[in-house]
């Protein structure tokens, strides 16, 4: 996946270890996921949503 080239090695390893069937997947927005989303979005390679359980907010990121 070409879009993963903008990630650091440990970030790429995490992403490549995920199941890639076309289905909705939830992740805890911990520090690692924030870094991954930030890098992908800043490079124009991320579209997606972030859901925040405590505030019940949804953040949609699109280019």
Beta strands, then each sheet from edge to edge (+ up, - down):
strand 1: 48-52
strand 2: 57-61
sheet 1: 1+ 2-
end
